[in-house]
C-alpha cells in the first residue's frame, strides 16, 4: 500500500467489495504512515498526505455514525455559514451606481476571499457541509462505511444545508440587506441568481465538478493543518479560486437562487423556479462527481488502496 505501513485490526464492514484483498484496511484507529521528514517536527509541519488520507477515513467514519438530529443541526449551521459567506461576497462585489471601482479580476478575487468566510466557519466552527462530506467516499472505498450510510449522511446533510440556506435568505430579506447602496445590493442578488439560471446544462454541470474539486481540496488541506491559522490559510486560496472562476456550489446556490427569485418576483422579468431547481440538480450532481471521483477516490487510489496478493 503506497505510503501506508500497516492497517492493523479487524475489518468493521466491507459492503462494497473494495477490500476483498485487504481485510484489515478499515481499522482507521490503527493506521500508521511511513516516517517522513515533515513528520519530525509535529509543531511546525503539516501532516503528510498519507496521514491526511488516514485522518479523512477516520473522520468519515465518525460522520456517518453521527445521530440524525445532531447531523441535521450541524447541517443547518453549515447552510447558514455558507450563506453568510455568500452574502459577504455579494456585498463585496456590488459596485453601486457609479460603476466598478476595481478591475474585473481583482473584484472577483476580493469576492472570493470574502466568500471563504463560509468554509472557515464550517471547518473551524464545526458543521456538516454536503460538498465537503463527499470526501466520505474515501472511507467507503476503503471499506469502513456502507453505501447506505454514505447515502444517509448525504441526504440528511443536503436537506439540512437547504434549510439553513433558505432560512438565512429569509432573514436577509427581513433585515433589508438588499436595500444597501440605494438598492444596488439587491440588484446584485438578482443578477447573480439570473446568471446562474441562464447557464446551459453542460456549463452548470461542469462548473459544479470544478467547484467541488477545489472545495474538497480545501478540506483535504485542512486535514493536514495543525492550527486554526493553518486551516484558514488552507481554505482561502482554493475557495477564492473557485469563486473568482465562477464555478457553481450547490449549497451557495441554495441561498442565491431563492433570494434572487424572491427579489425578482413581481418585476418585469421574474425568475423561473423550475429553472432554478434544474440548475441546483445539475450543480449538485457535478459537485458529487468532482468531490468523490476526482478527489476522494483519486487519493484513495494513491494512498490507501492495496494491491491484490498474487
Secondary structure as the mmCIF struct_conf table of DSSP 4:
data_model
#
loop_
_struct_conf.conf_type_id
_struct_conf.id
_struct_conf.beg_label_comp_id
_struct_conf.beg_label_asym_id
_struct_conf.beg_label_seq_id
_struct_conf.end_label_comp_id
_struct_conf.end_label_asym_id
_struct_conf.end_label_seq_id
TURN_TY1_P TURN_TY1_P1 UNK A 2 UNK A 3
STRN STRN1 UNK A 4 UNK A 7
BEND BEND1 UNK A 9 UNK A 9
TURN_TY1_P TURN_TY1_P2 UNK A 15 UNK A 16
BEND BEND2 UNK A 17 UNK A 17
TURN_TY1_P TURN_TY1_P3 UNK A 18 UNK A 21
TURN_TY1_P TURN_TY1_P4 UNK A 23 UNK A 26
HELX_RH_3T_P HELX_RH_3T_P1 UNK A 28 UNK A 30
STRN STRN2 UNK A 31 UNK A 33
HELX_RH_3T_P HELX_RH_3T_P2 UNK A 37 UNK A 40
TURN_TY1_P TURN_TY1_P5 UNK A 42 UNK A 44
BEND BEND3 UNK A 45 UNK A 45
HELX_LH_PP_P HELX_LH_PP_P1 UNK A 46 UNK A 48
HELX_RH_AL_P HELX_RH_AL_P1 UNK A 49 UNK A 64
TURN_TY1_P TURN_TY1_P6 UNK A 65 UNK A 65
BEND BEND4 UNK A 66 UNK A 66
HELX_RH_AL_P HELX_RH_AL_P2 UNK A 68 UNK A 93
TURN_TY1_P TURN_TY1_P7 UNK A 97 UNK A 98
BEND BEND5 UNK A 101 UNK A 102
HELX_RH_AL_P HELX_RH_AL_P3 UNK A 104 UNK A 125
TURN_TY1_P TURN_TY1_P8 UNK A 126 UNK A 126
TURN_TY1_P TURN_TY1_P9 UNK A 130 UNK A 131
HELX_RH_3T_P HELX_RH_3T_P3 UNK A 132 UNK A 135
HELX_RH_AL_P HELX_RH_AL_P4 UNK A 136 UNK A 142
TURN_TY1_P TURN_TY1_P10 UNK A 143 UNK A 143
BEND BEND6 UNK A 144 UNK A 145
HELX_RH_AL_P HELX_RH_AL_P5 UNK A 147 UNK A 175
TURN_TY1_P TURN_TY1_P11 UNK A 176 UNK A 176
HELX_RH_3T_P HELX_RH_3T_P4 UNK A 177 UNK A 179
TURN_TY1_P TURN_TY1_P12 UNK A 180 UNK A 183
HELX_RH_AL_P HELX_RH_AL_P6 UNK A 184 UNK A 197
TURN_TY1_P TURN_TY1_P13 UNK A 198 UNK A 198
BEND BEND7 UNK A 199 UNK A 199
HELX_RH_AL_P HELX_RH_AL_P7 UNK A 201 UNK A 223
TURN_TY1_P TURN_TY1_P14 UNK A 224 UNK A 224
BEND BEND8 UNK A 226 UNK A 227
HELX_RH_AL_P HELX_RH_AL_P8 UNK A 228 UNK A 244
TURN_TY1_P TURN_TY1_P15 UNK A 245 UNK A 246
HELX_RH_AL_P HELX_RH_AL_P9 UNK A 250 UNK A 264
TURN_TY1_P TURN_TY1_P16 UNK A 265 UNK A 266
BEND BEND9 UNK A 267 UNK A 267
TURN_TY1_P TURN_TY1_P17 UNK A 268 UNK A 269
HELX_LH_PP_P HELX_LH_PP_P2 UNK A 270 UNK A 272
HELX_RH_AL_P HELX_RH_AL_P10 UNK A 273 UNK A 291
HELX_RH_PI_P HELX_RH_PI_P1 UNK A 292 UNK A 296
HELX_RH_AL_P HELX_RH_AL_P11 UNK A 297 UNK A 299
HELX_RH_PI_P HELX_RH_PI_P2 UNK A 300 UNK A 304
HELX_LH_PP_P HELX_LH_PP_P3 UNK A 307 UNK A 309
#
